[in-house]
Amino acid sequence: MPKDIVERLNAEATKALQLKETAVQLQNDGVAPAGGTPAQFAATIKQEIGMWQKVVKDAGVKVE
């Protein structure tokens, strides 16, 4: 995705996360509101993929 579009989406998402009603709704849904840069998000996704790959492998999960 073009960098300018990613930056715009990130800016708008950050604005939404700063709204009190958004934070309340997320907390009611059991989610902690968080924000950050696109680079931070990419790092988080990379870490999560690695963690869940290990969980799946250790559990012996097979795709059917």
PQR file with spaces between the fields and no chain letter, atoms N, CA, C, O and H, PARSE charges and radii, in Angstrom:
ATOM       1  N    MET     1       0.856   -1.160    0.000 -0.4000 1.5000
ATOM       2  CA   MET     1       0.000    0.000    0.000 -0.0000 2.0000
ATOM       3  C    MET     1       0.910    1.234    0.000  0.5500 1.7000
ATOM       4  O    MET     1       1.938    1.235    0.677 -0.5500 1.4000
ATOM       5  N    PRO     2       0.555    2.263   -0.734 -0.5600 1.5000
ATOM       6  CA   PRO     2       1.386    3.470   -0.763  0.2800 2.0000
ATOM       7  C    PRO     2       1.546    4.093    0.629  0.5500 1.7000
ATOM       8  O    PRO     2       0.613    4.125    1.432 -0.5500 1.4000
ATOM       9  N    LYS     3       2.756    4.583    0.879 -0.4000 1.5000
ATOM      10  CA   LYS     3       3.093    5.126    2.200 -0.0000 2.0000
ATOM      11  C    LYS     3       2.158    6.255    2.620  0.5500 1.7000
ATOM      12  O    LYS     3       1.781    6.334    3.789 -0.5500 1.4000
ATOM      13  H    LYS     3       3.514    4.558    0.227  0.4000 1.0000
ATOM      14  N    ASP     4       1.776    7.132    1.687 -0.4000 1.5000
ATOM      15  CA   ASP     4       0.912    8.251    2.061 -0.0000 2.0000
ATOM      16  C    ASP     4      -0.469    7.775    2.506  0.5500 1.7000
ATOM      17  O    ASP     4      -1.086    8.388    3.377 -0.5500 1.4000
ATOM      18  H    ASP     4       2.083    7.068    0.737  0.4000 1.0000
ATOM      19  N    ILE     5      -0.948    6.701    1.919 -0.4000 1.5000
ATOM      20  CA   ILE     5      -2.243    6.150    2.330 -0.0000 2.0000
ATOM      21  C    ILE     5      -2.132    5.499    3.704  0.5500 1.7000
ATOM      22  O    ILE     5      -3.017    5.661    4.545 -0.5500 1.4000
ATOM      23  H    ILE     5      -0.447    6.203    1.211  0.4000 1.0000
ATOM      24  N    VAL     6      -1.050    4.768    3.930 -0.4000 1.5000
ATOM      25  CA   VAL     6      -0.822    4.146    5.243 -0.0000 2.0000
ATOM      26  C    VAL     6      -0.761    5.222    6.321  0.5500 1.7000
ATOM      27  O    VAL     6      -1.363    5.078    7.385 -0.5500 1.4000
ATOM      28  H    VAL     6      -0.331    4.637    3.247  0.4000 1.0000
ATOM      29  N    GLU     7      -0.039    6.290    6.045 -0.4000 1.5000
ATOM      30  CA   GLU     7       0.084    7.368    7.032 -0.0000 2.0000
ATOM      31  C    GLU     7      -1.264    8.029    7.309  0.5500 1.7000
ATOM      32  O    GLU     7      -1.567    8.359    8.456 -0.5500 1.4000
ATOM      33  H    GLU     7       0.451    6.407    5.181  0.4000 1.0000
ATOM      34  N    ARG     8      -2.071    8.222    6.275 -0.4000 1.5000
ATOM      35  CA   ARG     8      -3.392    8.839    6.461 -0.0000 2.0000
ATOM      36  C    ARG     8      -4.302    7.920    7.280  0.5500 1.7000
ATOM      37  O    ARG     8      -4.975    8.372    8.206 -0.5500 1.4000
ATOM      38  H    ARG     8      -1.825    7.953    5.344  0.4000 1.0000
ATOM      39  N    LEU     9      -4.318    6.637    6.939 -0.4000 1.5000
ATOM      40  CA   LEU     9      -5.125    5.684    7.703 -0.0000 2.0000
ATOM      41  C    LEU     9      -4.685    5.636    9.162  0.5500 1.7000
ATOM      42  O    LEU     9      -5.515    5.587   10.070 -0.5500 1.4000
ATOM      43  H    LEU     9      -3.770    6.270    6.187  0.4000 1.0000
ATOM      44  N    ASN    10      -3.373    5.650    9.376 -0.4000 1.5000
ATOM      45  CA   ASN    10      -2.853    5.638   10.742 -0.0000 2.0000
ATOM      46  C    ASN    10      -3.274    6.886   11.498  0.5500 1.7000
ATOM      47  O    ASN    10      -3.662    6.802   12.663 -0.5500 1.4000
ATOM      48  H    ASN    10      -2.699    5.689    8.639  0.4000 1.0000
ATOM      49  N    ALA    11      -3.202    8.036   10.857 -0.4000 1.5000
ATOM      50  CA   ALA    11      -3.589    9.286   11.512 -0.0000 2.0000
ATOM      51  C    ALA    11      -5.073    9.267   11.892  0.5500 1.7000
ATOM      52  O    ALA    11      -5.439    9.699   12.985 -0.5500 1.4000
ATOM      53  H    ALA    11      -2.886    8.105    9.911  0.4000 1.0000
ATOM      54  N    GLU    12      -5.914    8.772   11.005 -0.4000 1.5000
ATOM      55  CA   GLU    12      -7.354    8.725   11.282 -0.0000 2.0000
ATOM      56  C    GLU    12      -7.670    7.704   12.374  0.5500 1.7000
ATOM      57  O    GLU    12      -8.514    7.953   13.235 -0.5500 1.4000
ATOM      58  H    GLU    12      -5.617    8.421   10.118  0.4000 1.0000
ATOM      59  N    ALA    13      -6.997    6.564   12.339 -0.4000 1.5000
ATOM      60  CA   ALA    13      -7.204    5.558   13.389 -0.0000 2.0000
ATOM      61  C    ALA    13      -6.762    6.095   14.749  0.5500 1.7000
ATOM      62  O    ALA    13      -7.420    5.851   15.760 -0.5500 1.4000
ATOM      63  H    ALA    13      -6.311    6.361   11.639  0.4000 1.0000
ATOM      64  N    THR    14      -5.656    6.818   14.772 -0.4000 1.5000
ATOM      65  CA   THR    14      -5.161    7.410   16.012 -0.0000 2.0000
ATOM      66  C    THR    14      -6.172    8.408   16.564  0.5500 1.7000
ATOM      67  O    THR    14      -6.415    8.444   17.771 -0.5500 1.4000
ATOM      68  H    THR    14      -5.121    7.016   13.950  0.4000 1.0000
ATOM      69  N    LYS    15      -6.762    9.217   15.690 -0.4000 1.5000
ATOM      70  CA   LYS    15      -7.804   10.152   16.127 -0.0000 2.0000
ATOM      71  C    LYS    15      -8.980    9.407   16.739  0.5500 1.7000
ATOM      72  O    LYS    15      -9.494    9.800   17.787 -0.5500 1.4000
ATOM      73  H    LYS    15      -6.566    9.188   14.710  0.4000 1.0000
ATOM      74  N    ALA    16      -9.402    8.339   16.089 -0.4000 1.5000
ATOM      75  CA   ALA    16     -10.536    7.560   16.593 -0.0000 2.0000
ATOM      76  C    ALA    16     -10.229    6.943   17.953  0.5500 1.7000
ATOM      77  O    ALA    16     -11.092    6.909   18.830 -0.5500 1.4000
ATOM      78  H    ALA    16      -8.984    8.020   15.238  0.4000 1.0000
ATOM      79  N    LEU    17      -9.003    6.458   18.129 -0.4000 1.5000
ATOM      80  CA   LEU    17      -8.622    5.847   19.402 -0.0000 2.0000
ATOM      81  C    LEU    17      -8.555    6.864   20.529  0.5500 1.7000
ATOM      82  O    LEU    17      -8.636    6.489   21.699 -0.5500 1.4000
ATOM      83  H    LEU    17      -8.302    6.486   17.416  0.4000 1.0000
ATOM      84  N    GLN    18      -8.411    8.128   20.207 -0.4000 1.5000
ATOM      85  CA   GLN    18      -8.345    9.165   21.224 -0.0000 2.0000
ATOM      86  C    GLN    18      -9.726    9.624   21.690  0.5500 1.7000
ATOM      87  O    GLN    18      -9.838   10.356   22.674 -0.5500 1.4000
ATOM      88  H    GLN    18      -8.345    8.433   19.257  0.4000 1.0000
ATOM      89  N    LEU    19     -10.771    9.197   20.989 -0.4000 1.5000
ATOM      90  CA   LEU    19     -12.125    9.552   21.389 -0.0000 2.0000
ATOM      91  C    LEU    19     -12.540    8.734   22.601  0.5500 1.7000
ATOM      92  O    LEU    19     -12.339    7.520   22.637 -0.5500 1.4000
ATOM      93  H    LEU    19     -10.679    8.603   20.190  0.4000 1.0000
ATOM      94  N    LYS    20     -13.116    9.397   23.588 -0.4000 1.5000
ATOM      95  CA   LYS    20     -13.506    8.706   24.815 -0.0000 2.0000
ATOM      96  C    LYS    20     -14.469    7.559   24.528  0.5500 1.7000
ATOM      97  O    LYS    20     -14.328    6.475   25.092 -0.5500 1.4000
ATOM      98  H    LYS    20     -13.279   10.383   23.558  0.4000 1.0000
ATOM      99  N    GLU    21     -15.456    7.795   23.646 -0.4000 1.5000
ATOM     100  CA   GLU    21     -16.441    6.744   23.375 -0.0000 2.0000
ATOM     101  C    GLU    21     -15.805    5.528   22.707  0.5500 1.7000
ATOM     102  O    GLU    21     -16.259    4.403   22.912 -0.5500 1.4000
ATOM     103  H    GLU    21     -15.571    8.676   23.187  0.4000 1.0000
ATOM     104  N    THR    22     -14.770    5.741   21.922 -0.4000 1.5000
ATOM     105  CA   THR    22     -14.063    4.608   21.311 -0.0000 2.0000
ATOM     106  C    THR    22     -13.350    3.803   22.390  0.5500 1.7000
ATOM     107  O    THR    22     -13.430    2.575   22.412 -0.5500 1.4000
ATOM     108  H    THR    22     -14.401    6.656   21.756  0.4000 1.0000
ATOM     109  N    ALA    23     -12.659    4.492   23.277 -0.4000 1.5000
ATOM     110  CA   ALA    23     -11.942    3.805   24.355 -0.0000 2.0000
ATOM     111  C    ALA    23     -12.903    3.024   25.238  0.5500 1.7000
ATOM     112  O    ALA    23     -12.618    1.888   25.616 -0.5500 1.4000
ATOM     113  H    ALA    23     -12.594    5.489   23.260  0.4000 1.0000
ATOM     114  N    VAL    24     -14.032    3.623   25.566 -0.4000 1.5000
ATOM     115  CA   VAL    24     -15.024    2.945   26.415 -0.0000 2.0000
ATOM     116  C    VAL    24     -15.546    1.692   25.724  0.5500 1.7000
ATOM     117  O    VAL    24     -15.640    0.630   26.340 -0.5500 1.4000
ATOM     118  H    VAL    24     -14.264    4.546   25.259  0.4000 1.0000
ATOM     119  N    GLN    25     -15.887    1.818   24.437 -0.4000 1.5000
ATOM     120  CA   GLN    25     -16.426    0.664   23.712 -0.0000 2.0000
ATOM     121  C    GLN    25     -15.401   -0.462   23.610  0.5500 1.7000
ATOM     122  O    GLN    25     -15.731   -1.631   23.807 -0.5500 1.4000
ATOM     123  H    GLN    25     -15.810    2.680   23.937  0.4000 1.0000
ATOM     124  N    LEU    26     -14.164   -0.103   23.302 -0.4000 1.5000
ATOM     125  CA   LEU    26     -13.121   -1.128   23.218 -0.0000 2.0000
ATOM     126  C    LEU    26     -12.923   -1.811   24.566  0.5500 1.7000
ATOM     127  O    LEU    26     -12.795   -3.034   24.627 -0.5500 1.4000
ATOM     128  H    LEU    26     -13.896    0.847   23.142  0.4000 1.0000
ATOM     129  N    GLN    27     -12.897   -1.040   25.634 -0.4000 1.5000
ATOM     130  CA   GLN    27     -12.730   -1.618   26.969 -0.0000 2.0000
ATOM     131  C    GLN    27     -13.909   -2.506   27.324  0.5500 1.7000
ATOM     132  O    GLN    27     -13.726   -3.552   27.946 -0.5500 1.4000
ATOM     133  H    GLN    27     -13.001   -0.046   25.584  0.4000 1.0000
ATOM     134  N    ASN    28     -15.117   -2.107   26.941 -0.4000 1.5000
ATOM     135  CA   ASN    28     -16.302   -2.947   27.181 -0.0000 2.0000
ATOM     136  C    ASN    28     -16.212   -4.262   26.424  0.5500 1.7000
ATOM     137  O    ASN    28     -16.753   -5.279   26.858 -0.5500 1.4000
ATOM     138  H    ASN    28     -15.266   -1.257   26.436  0.4000 1.0000
ATOM     139  N    ASP    29     -15.522   -4.234   25.284 -0.4000 1.5000
ATOM     140  CA   ASP    29     -15.334   -5.444   24.483 -0.0000 2.0000
ATOM     141  C    ASP    29     -14.116   -6.247   24.916  0.5500 1.7000
ATOM     142  O    ASP    29     -13.790   -7.263   24.301 -0.5500 1.4000
ATOM     143  H    ASP    29     -15.082   -3.408   24.931  0.4000 1.0000
ATOM     144  N    GLY    30     -13.443   -5.800   25.967 -0.4000 1.5000
ATOM     145  CA   GLY    30     -12.283   -6.521   26.485 -0.0000 2.0000
ATOM     146  C    GLY    30     -10.990   -6.239   25.738  0.5500 1.7000
ATOM     147  O    GLY    30     -10.050   -7.033   25.788 -0.5500 1.4000
ATOM     148  H    GLY    30     -13.708   -4.975   26.466  0.4000 1.0000
ATOM     149  N    VAL    31     -10.946   -5.106   25.047 -0.4000 1.5000
ATOM     150  CA   VAL    31      -9.761   -4.749   24.268 -0.0000 2.0000
ATOM     151  C    VAL    31      -9.142   -3.485   24.854  0.5500 1.7000
ATOM     152  O    VAL    31      -9.851   -2.530   25.173 -0.5500 1.4000
ATOM     153  H    VAL    31     -11.709   -4.462   25.007  0.4000 1.0000
ATOM     154  N    ALA    32      -7.837   -3.482   24.993 -0.4000 1.5000
ATOM     155  CA   ALA    32      -7.147   -2.289   25.468 -0.0000 2.0000
ATOM     156  C    ALA    32      -6.831   -1.407   24.270  0.5500 1.7000
ATOM     157  O    ALA    32      -6.129   -1.838   23.355 -0.5500 1.4000
ATOM     158  H    ALA    32      -7.262   -4.258   24.734  0.4000 1.0000
ATOM     159  N    PRO    33      -7.341   -0.174   24.263 -0.5600 1.5000
ATOM     160  CA   PRO    33      -7.031    0.708   23.136  0.2800 2.0000
ATOM     161  C    PRO    33      -5.532    0.957   23.037  0.5500 1.7000
ATOM     162  O    PRO    33      -4.866    1.210   24.041 -0.5500 1.4000
ATOM     163  N    ALA    34      -5.018    0.886   21.840 -0.4000 1.5000
ATOM     164  CA   ALA    34      -3.596    1.118   21.621 -0.0000 2.0000
ATOM     165  C    ALA    34      -3.420    1.809   20.278  0.5500 1.7000
ATOM     166  O    ALA    34      -4.274    1.707   19.397 -0.5500 1.4000
ATOM     167  H    ALA    34      -5.559    0.681   21.024  0.4000 1.0000
ATOM     168  N    GLY    35      -2.368    2.471   20.141 -0.4000 1.5000
ATOM     169  CA   GLY    35      -2.056    3.118   18.874 -0.0000 2.0000
ATOM     170  C    GLY    35      -0.567    3.030   18.654  0.5500 1.7000
ATOM     171  O    GLY    35       0.144    2.375   19.416 -0.5500 1.4000
ATOM     172  H    GLY    35      -1.675    2.554   20.857  0.4000 1.0000
ATOM     173  N    GLY    36      -0.104    3.670   17.640 -0.4000 1.5000
ATOM     174  CA   GLY    36       1.315    3.671   17.359 -0.0000 2.0000
ATOM     175  C    GLY    36       1.558    3.965   15.901  0.5500 1.7000
ATOM     176  O    GLY    36       0.645    4.301   15.146 -0.5500 1.4000
ATOM     177  H    GLY    36      -0.682    4.202   17.020  0.4000 1.0000
ATOM     178  N    THR    37       2.789    3.834   15.533 -0.4000 1.5000
ATOM     179  CA   THR    37       3.177    4.100   14.159 -0.0000 2.0000
ATOM     180  C    THR    37       2.956    2.851   13.300  0.5500 1.7000
ATOM     181  O    THR    37       2.831    1.747   13.831 -0.5500 1.4000
ATOM     182  H    THR    37       3.531    3.561   16.147  0.4000 1.0000
ATOM     183  N    PRO    38       2.908    3.021   11.995 -0.5600 1.5000
ATOM     184  CA   PRO    38       2.818    1.842   11.129  0.2800 2.0000
ATOM     185  C    PRO    38       3.982    0.874   11.349  0.5500 1.7000
ATOM     186  O    PRO    38       3.796   -0.341   11.270 -0.5500 1.4000
ATOM     187  N    ALA    39       5.166    1.393   11.620 -0.4000 1.5000
ATOM     188  CA   ALA    39       6.319    0.516   11.877 -0.0000 2.0000
ATOM     189  C    ALA    39       6.124   -0.292   13.157  0.5500 1.7000
ATOM     190  O    ALA    39       6.474   -1.471   13.208 -0.5500 1.4000
ATOM     191  H    ALA    39       5.317    2.379   11.684  0.4000 1.0000
ATOM     192  N    GLN    40       5.567    0.339   14.189 -0.4000 1.5000
ATOM     193  CA   GLN    40       5.296   -0.383   15.439 -0.0000 2.0000
ATOM     194  C    GLN    40       4.254   -1.474   15.208  0.5500 1.7000
ATOM     195  O    GLN    40       4.370   -2.578   15.741 -0.5500 1.4000
ATOM     196  H    GLN    40       5.283    1.297   14.147  0.4000 1.0000
ATOM     197  N    PHE    41       3.240   -1.157   14.414 -0.4000 1.5000
ATOM     198  CA   PHE    41       2.210   -2.148   14.113 -0.0000 2.0000
ATOM     199  C    PHE    41       2.813   -3.337   13.363  0.5500 1.7000
ATOM     200  O    PHE    41       2.510   -4.488   13.678 -0.5500 1.4000
ATOM     201  H    PHE    41       3.146   -0.260   13.982  0.4000 1.0000
ATOM     202  N    ALA    42       3.656   -3.064   12.383 -0.4000 1.5000
ATOM     203  CA   ALA    42       4.303   -4.135   11.623 -0.0000 2.0000
ATOM     204  C    ALA    42       5.146   -5.017   12.536  0.5500 1.7000
ATOM     205  O    ALA    42       5.152   -6.239   12.386 -0.5500 1.4000
ATOM     206  H    ALA    42       3.902   -2.129   12.127  0.4000 1.0000
ATOM     207  N    ALA    43       5.855   -4.408   13.475 -0.4000 1.5000
ATOM     208  CA   ALA    43       6.679   -5.178   14.416 -0.0000 2.0000
ATOM     209  C    ALA    43       5.806   -6.046   15.316  0.5500 1.7000
ATOM     210  O    ALA    43       6.152   -7.191   15.606 -0.5500 1.4000
ATOM     211  H    ALA    43       5.851   -3.415   13.596  0.4000 1.0000
ATOM     212  N    THR    44       4.683   -5.503   15.753 -0.4000 1.5000
ATOM     213  CA   THR    44       3.762   -6.271   16.603 -0.0000 2.0000
ATOM     214  C    THR    44       3.213   -7.467   15.841  0.5500 1.7000
ATOM     215  O    THR    44       3.172   -8.576   16.374 -0.5500 1.4000
ATOM     216  H    THR    44       4.401   -4.573   15.517  0.4000 1.0000
ATOM     217  N    ILE    45       2.793   -7.252   14.603 -0.4000 1.5000
ATOM     218  CA   ILE    45       2.254   -8.350   13.787 -0.0000 2.0000
ATOM     219  C    ILE    45       3.318   -9.420   13.572  0.5500 1.7000
ATOM     220  O    ILE    45       3.028  -10.612   13.676 -0.5500 1.4000
ATOM     221  H    ILE    45       2.827   -6.351   14.171  0.4000 1.0000
ATOM     222  N    LYS    46       4.537   -9.007   13.276 -0.4000 1.5000
ATOM     223  CA   LYS    46       5.623   -9.970   13.083 -0.0000 2.0000
ATOM     224  C    LYS    46       5.848  -10.801   14.343  0.5500 1.7000
ATOM     225  O    LYS    46       6.037  -12.014   14.263 -0.5500 1.4000
ATOM     226  H    LYS    46       4.773   -8.039   13.192  0.4000 1.0000
ATOM     227  N    GLN    47       5.827  -10.155   15.496 -0.4000 1.5000
ATOM     228  CA   GLN    47       6.008  -10.857   16.766 -0.0000 2.0000
ATOM     229  C    GLN    47       4.851  -11.827   17.014  0.5500 1.7000
ATOM     230  O    GLN    47       5.075  -12.967   17.422 -0.5500 1.4000
ATOM     231  H    GLN    47       5.673   -9.169   15.561  0.4000 1.0000
ATOM     232  N    GLU    48       3.627  -11.383   16.770 -0.4000 1.5000
ATOM     233  CA   GLU    48       2.456  -12.227   16.980 -0.0000 2.0000
ATOM     234  C    GLU    48       2.484  -13.456   16.070  0.5500 1.7000
ATOM     235  O    GLU    48       2.162  -14.561   16.507 -0.5500 1.4000
ATOM     236  H    GLU    48       3.446  -10.458   16.438  0.4000 1.0000
ATOM     237  N    ILE    49       2.863  -13.268   14.820 -0.4000 1.5000
ATOM     238  CA   ILE    49       2.931  -14.399   13.887 -0.0000 2.0000
ATOM     239  C    ILE    49       3.918  -15.431   14.402  0.5500 1.7000
ATOM     240  O    ILE    49       3.624  -16.627   14.416 -0.5500 1.4000
ATOM     241  H    ILE    49       3.125  -12.370   14.465  0.4000 1.0000
ATOM     242  N    GLY    50       5.080  -14.973   14.823 -0.4000 1.5000
ATOM     243  CA   GLY    50       6.084  -15.903   15.358 -0.0000 2.0000
ATOM     244  C    GLY    50       5.584  -16.647   16.580  0.5500 1.7000
ATOM     245  O    GLY    50       5.794  -17.853   16.715 -0.5500 1.4000
ATOM     246  H    GLY    50       5.319  -14.001   14.812  0.4000 1.0000
ATOM     247  N    MET    51       4.916  -15.919   17.477 -0.4000 1.5000
ATOM     248  CA   MET    51       4.401  -16.547   18.697 -0.0000 2.0000
ATOM     249  C    MET    51       3.354  -17.599   18.364  0.5500 1.7000
ATOM     250  O    MET    51       3.408  -18.715   18.881 -0.5500 1.4000
ATOM     251  H    MET    51       4.745  -14.940   17.368  0.4000 1.0000
ATOM     252  N    TRP    52       2.395  -17.249   17.498 -0.4000 1.5000
ATOM     253  CA   TRP    52       1.320  -18.187   17.179 -0.0000 2.0000
ATOM     254  C    TRP    52       1.794  -19.357   16.322  0.5500 1.7000
ATOM     255  O    TRP    52       1.241  -20.452   16.417 -0.5500 1.4000
ATOM     256  H    TRP    52       2.351  -16.342   17.078  0.4000 1.0000
ATOM     257  N    GLN    53       2.805  -19.144   15.490 -0.4000 1.5000
ATOM     258  CA   GLN    53       3.376  -20.267   14.744 -0.0000 2.0000
ATOM     259  C    GLN    53       3.936  -21.296   15.711  0.5500 1.7000
ATOM     260  O    GLN    53       3.755  -22.498   15.519 -0.5500 1.4000
ATOM     261  H    GLN    53       3.254  -18.254   15.412  0.4000 1.0000
ATOM     262  N    LYS    54       4.614  -20.828   16.746 -0.4000 1.5000
ATOM     263  CA   LYS    54       5.176  -21.743   17.741 -0.0000 2.0000
ATOM     264  C    LYS    54       4.067  -22.476   18.494  0.5500 1.7000
ATOM     265  O    LYS    54       4.166  -23.681   18.727 -0.5500 1.4000
ATOM     266  H    LYS    54       4.761  -19.851   16.902  0.4000 1.0000
ATOM     267  N    VAL    55       3.023  -21.763   18.871 -0.4000 1.5000
ATOM     268  CA   VAL    55       1.904  -22.390   19.588 -0.0000 2.0000
ATOM     269  C    VAL    55       1.289  -23.495   18.728  0.5500 1.7000
ATOM     270  O    VAL    55       1.046  -24.602   19.209 -0.5500 1.4000
ATOM     271  H    VAL    55       2.942  -20.784   18.682  0.4000 1.0000
ATOM     272  N    VAL    56       1.042  -23.188   17.466 -0.4000 1.5000
ATOM     273  CA   VAL    56       0.436  -24.171   16.561 -0.0000 2.0000
ATOM     274  C    VAL    56       1.355  -25.372   16.388  0.5500 1.7000
ATOM     275  O    VAL    56       0.903  -26.516   16.436 -0.5500 1.4000
ATOM     276  H    VAL    56       1.240  -22.289   17.076  0.4000 1.0000
ATOM     277  N    LYS    57       2.637  -25.115   16.188 -0.4000 1.5000
ATOM     278  CA   LYS    57       3.593  -26.212   16.005 -0.0000 2.0000
ATOM     279  C    LYS    57       3.687  -27.068   17.265  0.5500 1.7000
ATOM     280  O    LYS    57       3.632  -28.296   17.190 -0.5500 1.4000
ATOM     281  H    LYS    57       3.005  -24.186   16.149  0.4000 1.0000
ATOM     282  N    ASP    58       3.828  -26.423   18.424 -0.4000 1.5000
ATOM     283  CA   ASP    58       3.958  -27.172   19.686 -0.0000 2.0000
ATOM     284  C    ASP    58       2.697  -27.979   19.998  0.5500 1.7000
ATOM     285  O    ASP    58       2.775  -29.044   20.610 -0.5500 1.4000
ATOM     286  H    ASP    58       3.872  -25.426   18.485  0.4000 1.0000
ATOM     287  N    ALA    59       1.548  -27.477   19.580 -0.4000 1.5000
ATOM     288  CA   ALA    59       0.281  -28.171   19.826 -0.0000 2.0000
ATOM     289  C    ALA    59       0.032  -29.268   18.794  0.5500 1.7000
ATOM     290  O    ALA    59      -0.879  -30.078   18.962 -0.5500 1.4000
ATOM     291  H    ALA    59       1.484  -26.612   19.082  0.4000 1.0000
ATOM     292  N    GLY    60       0.824  -29.303   17.742 -0.4000 1.5000
ATOM     293  CA   GLY    60       0.639  -30.324   16.708 -0.0000 2.0000
ATOM     294  C    GLY    60      -0.613  -30.120   15.870  0.5500 1.7000
ATOM     295  O    GLY    60      -1.170  -31.084   15.345 -0.5500 1.4000
ATOM     296  H    GLY    60       1.564  -28.645   17.605  0.4000 1.0000
ATOM     297  N    VAL    61      -1.059  -28.886   15.740 -0.4000 1.5000
ATOM     298  CA   VAL    61      -2.267  -28.582   14.969 -0.0000 2.0000
ATOM     299  C    VAL    61      -1.995  -28.836   13.500  0.5500 1.7000
ATOM     300  O    VAL    61      -0.960  -28.424   12.978 -0.5500 1.4000
ATOM     301  H    VAL    61      -0.607  -28.102   16.166  0.4000 1.0000
ATOM     302  N    LYS    62      -2.926  -29.518   12.823 -0.4000 1.5000
ATOM     303  CA   LYS    62      -2.815  -29.802   11.406 -0.0000 2.0000
ATOM     304  C    LYS    62      -3.992  -29.203   10.678  0.5500 1.7000
ATOM     305  O    LYS    62      -5.115  -29.215   11.184 -0.5500 1.4000
ATOM     306  H    LYS    62      -3.767  -29.853   13.247  0.4000 1.0000
ATOM     307  N    VAL    63      -3.744  -28.677    9.491 -0.4000 1.5000
ATOM     308  CA   VAL    63      -4.814  -28.122    8.659 -0.0000 2.0000
ATOM     309  C    VAL    63      -5.504  -29.275    7.954  0.5500 1.7000
ATOM     310  O    VAL    63      -4.860  -30.160    7.391 -0.5500 1.4000
ATOM     311  H    VAL    63      -2.832  -28.668    9.080  0.4000 1.0000
ATOM     312  N    GLU    64      -6.819  -29.245    7.997 -0.4000 1.5000
ATOM     313  CA   GLU    64      -7.584  -30.308    7.313 -0.0000 2.0000
ATOM     314  C    GLU    64      -8.258  -29.768    6.095  0.5500 1.7000
ATOM     315  O    GLU    64      -8.945  -30.507    5.391 -0.5500 1.4000
ATOM     316  H    GLU    64      -7.342  -28.527    8.455  0.4000 1.0000
